[in-house]
Amino acid sequence: MPPTPRDADRPQELRFSRMERLLGGHPISTVSVDGTSARFVTDPALVRRILVTDARHYGKSELLQKARILSKSGLLAPDDARHRHYRRLAHPHLRTTAVTAHTPLMEDVARATAASWRPGQPVDIQAAMCRAAGRIALNALLGPTSGQTSALLTERLAALSWEMITKPLYGNAARARRPAHRLRQASTDFRTLLARCITDRLNWPGPTTHYLAALLADAGPAAGGALSGEQVCDEAVMMLTAATVTTASVMSWALYTLARHPLAEEKVLKDLAQPADTGTGTDTGTGARPGHGHGPPGYTLRFLMEVLRLHPPVWITSRRTLTPVTLGEHTLPAGTDVVFSSYLLHRHPAHYRDPHRFDPDRWLITRPRPQDATYLPFGTGARGCVGETFAWQELHVLLGVLAQEWRLTLQPGTRPRAAAHTTLHPHRLLMIPQPR
């Protein structure tokens, strides 16, 4: 039952199965996360205040970070000035022109992935997507490496990404020793090899134009200085892992959804068969974000938008108040943890008709607006995902190549459930490929 006015401020355990019931209650409820009281926000207008309007009054919260091994030196630095500096440093490598330049790489990786599958042999889709997304991220952000080193980096990044994807964010499972040990070991294995690559980059004789080179050459923000070699390695691990886990989770859901919705699959294939420059909105090569163009997005893009609406990889987020704030009818003291869920915001019945139904055509009339927070697959505000444009193109290319090469079906009697860990991913997704 939704909380009543009498018990609205009584902490509730934060559980995935219970969160949706909070939508029918108050815009702000009190929940308990690992014994820590926090405020759970379900009103998109209030979430926008947290992320955009009053963002300077909120900082990073450690409430849901226990499972992560991420850098706090550059893009994830709690200091806003330092964050802005590294965001500006990353932007040239992720903006529209860079996305266009990296599209052939995305296509090559997608084709290599498709070529590795065999008719009738089950494929662990999430493992395959971790390898594909990892290979794209490594080449885009680090630049070319030797074949043997590239293959080893890809496998180690895929292993680390899988441990990150499946690590719980809170509760006893997040504190379990064995999963934590596997995550630390995977991180160490990848970081050790990556550090050697960074050393090689320092001795590289010719000019390089990739993000890693920019980090290595950076003089740092005006205050705080440049990143040390250790911090550069940490930052590279963070960027590569974040890019891999999110894309792998979304692509897994996208391929699963194609198998579950034959009519949508037929429309996607028809849309992909059209020339990219027909003005239908199917081409994301321009780097335009869905909903920000001159007309409705094409069907493939609508399909991906709907997958991201129902299955946002970063499904829950926490912030901490830096000063006393007024949020709705509540006054929150400094140090208050605030939690909100894009999973719930994307399914809010006040903003989406029949919110649990998969319907790509809802985006013909519904457009994501920057001024609200009803659609946040990549976050919003000053700390929104810097790689959003890159991600849309990557998803479009991977889906296009794999869907046109293979028809994927689920093993009989299987229906993977949603696992709400570090990312929202399908639990154990084995699919059987058959050639088109």
N, C-alpha and C positions, 0 to 999 in steps of 0.2 A: 504493500500500500504506500502511496505517496505520503511524505511527512505532513502532519497536520500543524496548524499554528502552535499548538501546545508543545510539540516535540521537534519543531523545525530547527532549533538550536542544539538539539541533543546529538552528539556525534554518532554517525553510522559507519560501519566498516565499508570501505570502498571496494566493491566487488563488481566485476564486469557485468554479471547477470543482474545486478541491482541498479546500476547507474541509470538505465533508461527510465526506470520508474521515477527518478528525480525530475524528469522533464515535466511531469504532471503536477509537481509541487511548486516550491518557491524558486524565484530566480537565483537565490543564494541559499545553499543548505550547508550545514556543518557535517563534515565527515571525519573519519579517523583513518590515517594512513600510517601503518606500523606504529600505532599508539600516539601519533602526533595529530593534534586537531588541525583541520584545514577547512577552508571555505570552498565549496564546490559551486561553480557558476555555470548556469545553463542559459542565460539570456545573452543572445548575440550582441546586443547593444552594450552590455556591460563588458563582455569579452573584448570588444573593440576599444573600450576605454582603457582596459588593461594593456593591450598591445600597441595602441596607437595614440589616442588622445592624452592619456596620462602615463604613457610608457616610462617617462623619466622617474616616476615614483615607484616603479617595480624593477626588481633585479632577478637574477637567476636564483632558483630554489634548488636545494639539494634533495628535496623530498622524493623525487622520482629519478634520481641520477645514480642510485647505488649500483645499478647493473652496468654502467657505462664506463668505458676507458677512453676518455676524450680529452683533447688538449684544452687548456684554459688560457693559452698564451696569446692566440691571435683572434680568429673569428669568434670564438666562444669566450673571449675575455670578458669578465664582468664589467670592466671599465668601458663606458660608451665610446670615449674618444679613441681608445685602442681598437675597439671593435670596428669603428668606422674606418680607421686607417687600413685595416686588413681587408675589410669589405671592398674598399676602393682598389686595393692591390689585386684582389681576385676578379673584380668585375670585367676587366678587359679580356680575361681568359674564358669568360662564361657568357658574354653578351652575344647579340645576334650574329655579328660577323664571325665570331669564334665558333658559334654553333654551326653555321654554314660550312666553315672550314673543316669541322670535325665530322660532318655527316657521312662522308665516304668511309671514315673509320668505323662509324656505327654500323653502316651497311655491311662492311667486310666482316665484322664480328658477328653480326646477325646471320650472315650466310655461312660462316664457319660453324656456328652453333647448329644451324639447321642441317648442315652436312654431316655432323657427328652423330645424328640420330639414325636409328635403323627401324624399318617397318615392323610393327608388332612387338618391339622390345620396350618395356616400360621405362620411362624417363622420370627421374627425380627432378621435377620442374624447378623447385626452389634452388637446388644445388646448381642446375644448369644456368639459371638466371643470375645466381651469385657470380659464377665464372664469367658470364657474358658482360654483366654490368661492371664487374671488377676490371676486366680487360679494357673496356672502354674508358673507365675512370683513370686507370694507370697510364694509358697512352695519351689521354687528353691533358692530364695534370702534370705528369712527369716527363712526357716525351718518350721517344723510342729508346728501347733497351735491346740488348742482344736476345736472340730467340730463346736460348736456354734460361737466361735470367728472367725474361718476360713471362715464360711459362711457369716458372717457380713462384714468381711474385703473384701471378694470377691465382695459383692454387692456394697459396698462403693467405692472400687477401680473401678469397672465397671462404676458406675455413674460418678465418676470424669473423667475417661478416655473418656466417651462419650461427656462430656462437653468440654474436651480438643480437641477431634477430630473435633467437629463442630464449634469451636470458630474461626472466621475469623482472619487472621494475620494482616490485615491493612485495612484502609478505615474507613468510618463512622460506619460500622457494628462492627468493632473491638472495638470501643469506646462506644458502646451502653451500657446503665447501666444494663438492665435486664439480658442479657447473661453474662456480667461480674459478676453480683451478683450471678447468679447460679453457675458459675465456682468457685468463692471464697467460697460459701457455701459448695459445693461438696468437695473442697479441705480441708476445715476446718473439715467437718464430718469425712473424711478418716484419716486426720492427727491426730485428737484427739484420735481415736481408735488405730492407729498405735503407737502413743506415749506411750500408756498404754502397748502395746506389747513389746516395747523397754525396758520399765522399768522392765517388767517381765524377759526379757532376761538378764538384768544386775544382777538379782538375781537368774539366772539359776544355779542349783547346779552342773550339769554335763558339759562335754566339748561339744562345738558346732563347726560346721565346715562350716557354711553358711556365706554369704557375710556380713550380718548384724553383726554377731559376729566378723568378721574381722574388720569392721569399729569401733565397740565398743572397741576392744582391741588395735587398732592402736595407735602408739605413734606420728603419724604425720610425715610429711616431715622434713628434717633437719631444715629448716627455716619455720616458720609459725605455728608450733605446731599442736596438734591433733584437730580433730573436737569436738566442744562442743556437749552436748546432743541434743540441738536444731538443730545444723547443721547435726548431724547424722540422725535425723528424716527427715530433708529437703532432704538429699541425698537419703534416702530410698524412699521417695515419688517420687523424680525425676526418679530413676532407675525403680521403679515399674510402674509408669505411662508411661514412654518412651517405656518400653518393651511391655506394653499392647496395647497402641494406634497403634503402627506400625504393630504388628502382627494381631490385629483385622481388620485393614484396608485392609491389603494384603489378609487375608483369606476371607474377604467379596468379594473382587474382584475375587479371585480364584473360589469360589463357584458360583458366578454370571457367570463367564466365562465358567465354565463347562456346565451350563444350556444353554448358548448361542452357544456353539460349540459341538454338539453331537459327531462328529468324534473325537475331542480331548478327550471328556469324555470316549469314547470307548477305546482309546489308553491308557489313564491313568489307567483305570480299568484293562486292560490287563497287563500293566506294574506292577501294584501293586500286581497282582496275582502271579507274578514270585517270586521264592525264593530270599531273599535279598542278598545271598552270591554267586550269579551266575556270578558276574563280569560284569553285564549289566550296572552298573552305577546307578542303582535305589536306592541303599542303601546309605543314608547319615549318617549312624551311625558312620562312621569314622571321621566325622566332617570336611571332606575336602570341600573346597569352590568350587562352580561350576566353571569349566574352568581351575582349577588348578590341575586336576588329570592327569592320564596317557592316558585316552581316552575320547570320548565324553560322556556327562552325559546321564543317562537314560531318558526315555520320561517324567516321572513325574517331574523330576528335571528340564528338559527343559521347561515343562509347567509352573512351578513356576518362572523360570528365565524370561519367556516371560510375565507373569503377572506382575512381578516387573519391567520389561522394560517399559511396557505401563502405569503402575499405581504405580510408586514409592511413598511410603507413605510420605517421606520427599521430597516434590516436588520442593521446592524453598529454597534457602539458601542465607544468606548475611554474608559478612565479612567487616571489616574496616581496612584500611591501617594504620599501626603504624608508618611508615616512608614514605618518598617519594619513589615511585616505578615506574618502567617502565613496562608497560603491553602492549605487542604488540607495536603499534606505538604511544601509549599514555603515557604521564608522569602524574601520579596521585599524588597529594600532600597527606601528612599525614592527616588522618581524613576523607578520601573519602570512602563512602559506596559502596561496590561492590556486585552485585546480580547475581546469576546464577541459572539455573533451571535444575535439573536432568530430569524432564519431557521432556524438549526440547532436552537436550543432547541425551536422549534415542530415540528420534524420528528424529534425524538429518539425512536428506536424503543422506548426504555425507558418512555416516557410516553405515546406515541400508537401505537395499533395500526394497522398498515398506514399509516405516517405520510405517504406521498406521495399517498394516495388522497383525492380530494375527497369528503367525507362530512359534510354538516351535521348528520346525526343522531347523530354521535359525541357531540354536546353535550347529548343527552338524558341521558346517564349520566356524562359527563365535565364537571366544573365547574371553571372557573378558580378557584384558591384564592389569596387574597392572601399566604398564608404561603410560597408557593413561587415559582419563576421559570420555570415551564414554558410560560407564556403571557404574553408581554410586548408586545402590539401598541402599547401606549402607555407602556411603561416601568413602573417601580414605585418606591416609596420617595419620599423628600422631593422629588426632582427629576423624578418622573413627570409626564406631560403634564397641565397644569392644565386643558386644554380637552377632556379625554376625554369627559365627559358630553355636551358640545356636539357633538363629532365623531360620536358614535353616532347622535344624533338627525338630524344633517345627512345622514349616509350613508343612514339609513333613509328619509328624505323624498326625497332625490334618486333613490334606487333605485326607490322606490314610484311616483313620478310618471313617470319615464322608461320603466320596464318596462311600465307599464300603457298608456302612449301608443304605444310603438313596439316592434316586434320587430326586434332588431339581428342581422345575420348578418355573418360574415367574408367577405371577398372570396375566391373559390375559390382553393385552393392556398396560402393564407397561414396561417401559424401563428406569431404573434409570439413571440419569445424573451424571456426575462426579462433585463433590463438592470440590472445592479447598480451604479448610480451613487450620487448623493446619496440618492436613494430607489430602492427596488426597483420598477421600472416595466416595462410591456410595451413592447418596442421597436417603434415605428411601428405603431400600432393604428388601422387604417382599417376602419370598419364601415358596412354599408348598412342604413338604416332602412326598415322597411315598417310602415304603420299597423296597429294591432291590429284 
